[in-house]
Amino acid sequence: MDMGANLNVSEPVAPGCVRLQIVGPVADVTLVNPAKFNAMSRAMWSDLRSVFLRIQSDAQVRCAVVQGADGNFCAGGDISEYPDFRFVESSLRDFHENEVWGALQAMLACDVPIVAQIQGNCMGAGVEIASCCDLRVACQASRFGAPIAKLGFPMAPREAALVLGAVGELTAREMLLSAAVLDAPTMLQRGFLNQLAESQQVAVTVQRLVDRMVALAPLATRANKQALRVLTQAQQAQAAINLVADAYRYAASDEHREGILAFAQKRTPKF
């Protein structure tokens, strides 16, 4: 993790990390794994949690912007790591309930408004991270989906509840049950996105939005976020918790192993 404060010039960052740069009242959070379209490694999930704990503790920050490096938001999880832990129920559970959910929960618990600046691929983990953001701006060419059934596994319960609440039931069913990949205009129409912009205008559009947000009363904004959190998350969160006990029994299943190994071997899985 690379954290800079009150810097105006970005410093080089190694792949596979999450960069935090705080300039005045704005925290810029960048997912950095460009060789894999910013797919989330386990280290990046840890970084993301630490970044948002840092933002939450900084009373001077009034807005956070989450984006991906080099023209993509996030293409999902780093599948190259999956054979190391996914086929054992206990380690699979720990990954989703502690590593992934720990990061997403840090975002959800953050009282600072979060804006997603989305370009390129926004898949799987990318949709989950974007779902934690309060406002979402995307370029016209962005693509959205969670085609993990092609890899032989379902979305974890808490993550599914999060995505369901953000994208809506129709879109969640389409993404998870048919592995649909949807374009940005469709996601705008479905209510997941607030605005669309041409690729070269996304950053400008987000900056205008951020300028409006940081001019608002900060205590009132934080209070609004706290109220919205309670009003929108409580029921779905409890339902998801009730599913966790049996959620990871598929770890050692043949189709789970086949889906992930087929991806690594660049072949079509045989389910």
N, C-alpha and C positions, 0 to 999 in steps of 0.2 A: 504494500500500500504506500502511495506517495501522497503526502499531505503538504500543501503549501498554503500559506496565509498571506493575504494582502499582496499578492504578486500580480503583475500585469503581463509578464512574459511566461508562457508555458515552458516548462523544462522537459527534456526527453524522459520518457517513461518506458520501462521494460514491459513487454507483452505479458498478459495474464495478471493484471492488477486493476484496481479501481483508484482513479486519481481524484483527489479533492483539492480544489483551489478556491479559496475564499477571497473575494475582492469586495471590500466594503460590506454591504448588507446581503450580498448574493453569494451562495455556495454553488460552484460548478462541479458536478460529479460526472466523471467520464469513465465508461466501461472500456477497458483497453485489452483487447486480445485480437488484433486486426487480422492475423493470419487465419483465424477461425471465425471471422465475422462477429467478433466479440462474444463468442460462446462463453458461458460462465464456468470457470474452473472452480474447484473447491476453495482454492486460495482467494478467488475473487468474491465468493459468497462471504468469506470471513472479512475481507476488506470492506465489502458493502455494509455489513453490520457495523463495523468500527467507524466508518465514515458517517453514518447517520446518527450514531451515538454522539459523535463529535459535534455534528450540526445541532442536535437537540440541546446540547449543553452550552451552546454559544448564543448568548442573549442578543448579540449584535446582528445575527443572521435573520433576515426577514423573508427570504425566498431561496429555494434550491432548484437547480435545473439538472436533470439527468439526461445524458446523451451517450452515444457510442462513438468510438474513434473511427476515423477513416470511412465515413459514409454508410455505416450500418449501426443500428441500435444494438440488437443482441439476437443472435441466431439460435438461442436455446442453451442447453447445457453442453459442456465439453465431454462428448461421448467417448473420447479416447481414454478417459479416466474410469469409465463405468465398470469395466470388467474387474477392477481392483476391489470393488465393494458391493456392487448391486446384487450379487447372487446369494448373499447371506442376509436373512431377514433382519437380524439385529443391526448390522452395519447400514443396511438400506434404510431402516427406520431412523437411525441416528442421523443419516445424511439429510433426509427430508424434514424431520421434526426439529432438529437442532441447527444444522448448518444452513439449509435453505430457509426454513421458517424463521430462524433467528434473524437472518438478514431482512426478510420481508417484514417481519414484525417490527424491526427497528425503523423501517420506513413508515409503516402504518402508525407507529406510536409517535412519530415526529410531529411536533406542533407547528412546524414551519411549512407553509404551502410548498408543494413540489410540482414542478412542471416537467413533463416528458417532452423532449425534443427528439422526434423520431424520424430517422432516415433509413432507407434500405430495409433489411430483414428485421422483423420483430416477431420472433417465433418462440413458443414454449416459455422458457425462463424470461425471455424478453417481454412477452405478454404479461407475465406475472409481475415483473418489475414495473412495467407501464401501468398496470392495474393498481399499484400502490400510489401512483401519482394523482394529484388532485385535478390537474388539467393536462391535456395531451394535444400537442401540435405535431402534425406529420407532413412529410412531403408527398406529393401526388403519387410517386412511384413506390411508396412503402408497401410491404406485404406483411400480413398478419396470419398466424395460425398456431396450432399446437398438435402437429401430426405425430404424436408420440405412440399412437397405436401401431404405427408402422415399425416401431422399435420393440413392440411386444410388452409394453407396460402402460398402466393408467396414470392419470394425474393424481398426486397425493391429495387426501381429503381437504386439508386446510387450503392448499393451493387452488384446488377446484372451486372451493367456496369463494375465494378471493376473485378468481376470474369470472365466475358466474355473476357475482355482484357487479362487476365492472362492465362486462361485455353484454350481459343479458342472457336469458335462457336460450332463446333461439340461436344466437351466435355460439354460445358455449356448446350446445348440442351439435351444431354443424361442425365446429372445430374438432371436438373430441370423438364424435361418433362416425364422421365421414372423412376425417383428416383434411378438411377443407382449408385452403389458403385463400384469404380474402384480401382484396385491394383496399387502398386507403379511402377512395370515395364510398365504398360499401360500408367501411367501418365508421365513417362520418355519418352516413345515413342511419346506421344502427345505433348511434349515440355514444360510441366509445371515444371518438375524437371530438375535440372542440373546434379545431380549425385545420384547414389544409393550406399548403403553400407550395410553390415551385421549389425545387431543390435548393437553388441559390438564395431563396428568400426565407427559408425556414428559420435560420438563426435571427434574422431581422424581425420576423413575426414574433418569435419567442421573446426577444429583447423588449419589444414594445409592450408585451403582456407583463413581463417582469417589472418594467418601469412603473406600470400602473399599480402593481401589487405592492412594491416596496414603499410606495407613497402612502399606503393605508396605515391606520392605527395598528401597531404591532400587537398590543395586548388583545384588542378586539379580534384580530385575525387568528391569533392562537386560541382564543376562546371559541371561535366559530369552528375551528378544526377539531377541538376536543368534543364539542357537541355533536358534530357530524359523525365523528368516529363512533360514539355511543349509539347514535340513532341508526346507523347503517350496518354495523358489523356484528352486533351482539347475537342475533338470532342465528345467522348463518355460521358464526364461529362455533357456537355450542353444538349445532348439528354436525359440523365437521369433526369436532373432538369426539363425538360419539362413534364415529366411523373408524377412528384411528386404530383401535385395538386389533382389528382384523385386516387392516389396509395393506399390510406388507407381506402377507403370506405367499404372494406370488413370486417372491424373490428367487426361489430355486426352481421355478417352473421352466419347462422346456421352451415355451414360446418366448419367455423373457430373455433367456440365454440366446435363443436363435435370433431374435430381433436385433439385439445389440451386436452379436458377433457377425451377423450378415452385413450390418452397416460398416463395421470395421474392415470386413473383407470385400466391401464394395460389390455386393451381390444382392439379389432380391430374396428376402426371407421366405421360408416355407412354413407357414402356420398350419 
